[in-house]
């Protein structure tokens, strides 16, 4: 049986939680940054899943794909999910992973909980 992008996203979130826990326990910034990137990847994967379900494909170029994801979510009337995706892009992908300004452990745990809810929304069908 084929694995769906939602299932892949759930796996990324499991890895993100483990990496975050180990990163904060060991004060290992690389693991924390990797956790942030895995959680961001989970968010993109579920949007890509919804796009596929609706007969669309995200462009190959990451810059174009990001804009296409937002456009897709807005077109289906889910600006709320577009805003959440932008938040994950900023806090997880940009600020933590690339710049290295990661949140405290409790804030990261809250963001990972939000990412879990985001993925669950898509599992339920968007």
C-alpha positions in Angstrom: 0.0 0.0 0.0 1.3 3.4 -0.9 2.3 5.8 1.8 0.4 9.1 1.6 2.1 12.5 2.0 0.0 12.9 5.2 1.6 9.7 6.6 5.0 11.0 5.6 4.2 14.3 7.3 3.2 12.5 10.5 6.5 10.6 10.4 8.4 13.9 10.0 6.6 15.3 13.1 7.6 12.2 15.1 11.2 12.7 14.1 11.0 16.5 14.8 9.7 15.8 18.4 12.6 13.4 19.0 15.2 15.7 17.6 13.8 18.7 19.6 13.7 16.7 22.8 17.3 15.5 22.3 18.4 18.9 21.1 17.1 20.8 24.1 18.3 18.0 26.5 21.8 18.1 25.1 21.9 21.8 24.2 22.6 20.7 20.6 21.5 23.5 18.3 21.9 21.4 15.2 19.3 19.0 16.4 16.9 21.8 17.4 17.3 23.4 14.0 16.8 20.0 12.3 13.6 19.5 14.3 12.3 22.9 13.1 13.1 21.9 9.5 11.3 18.6 9.9 8.2 20.2 11.3 8.2 22.8 8.4 8.6 19.9 6.0 5.5 18.2 7.5 3.5 21.3 6.9 4.5 21.5 3.3 3.8 17.8 2.7 0.2 18.0 3.9 -0.5 21.0 1.7 1.1 19.1 -1.3 -1.2 16.2 -0.4 -4.3 18.4 -0.6 -3.1 19.9 -3.9 -2.7 16.4 -5.3 -6.2 15.4 -4.1 -7.5 18.5 -6.0 -5.6 17.6 -9.1 -2.8 20.1 -8.7 1.0 19.7 -8.4 3.3 22.2 -6.6 6.0 23.5 -8.9 9.5 22.1 -8.7 11.1 25.4 -7.8 10.8 25.9 -4.0 10.1 29.6 -4.4 7.3 28.9 -6.8 6.0 26.0 -4.7 5.7 28.2 -1.7 3.6 30.7 -3.5 1.5 28.0 -5.2 0.7 26.4 -1.8 -0.6 29.7 -0.5 -2.6 30.4 -3.7 -4.1 26.9 -3.5 -5.2 27.3 0.2 -6.7 30.7 -0.5 -8.5 29.4 -3.6 -10.2 26.7 -1.6 -11.2 29.2 1.0 -8.7 28.3 3.7 -6.8 31.5 4.3 -6.5 30.3 7.9 -4.3 27.4 6.8 -2.3 29.8 4.5 -1.6 32.0 7.5 -0.5 29.0 9.6 1.8 27.9 6.8 3.3 31.3 6.7 3.8 31.2 10.4 5.6 27.8 10.2 7.7 29.1 7.3 8.8 32.1 9.4 9.3 30.5 12.8 10.5 27.1 11.8 12.1 27.2 8.4 13.4 30.8 8.3 14.1 32.0 11.8 15.1 28.7 13.5 16.5 26.5 10.8 18.3 29.1 8.7 19.1 31.9 11.0 19.5 29.8 14.2 17.2 31.9 16.4 15.2 29.1 17.8 12.5 29.4 20.4 12.7 28.2 23.9 11.8 24.6 24.6 8.3 25.3 25.8 7.6 27.5 22.7 9.0 24.8 20.4 6.8 22.2 22.0 3.8 24.5 21.5 4.7 25.1 17.8 5.1 21.3 17.3 1.7 20.8 18.9 0.3 23.4 16.4 2.0 21.5 13.5 0.4 18.3 14.7 -3.0 20.0 14.6 -2.2 21.4 11.2 -1.4 17.9 9.9 -4.6 16.5 11.5 -6.7 19.1 9.7 -5.4 17.7 6.4 -5.8 14.1 7.5 -9.5 14.9 8.0 -9.7 16.3 4.5 -9.2 19.7 3.1 
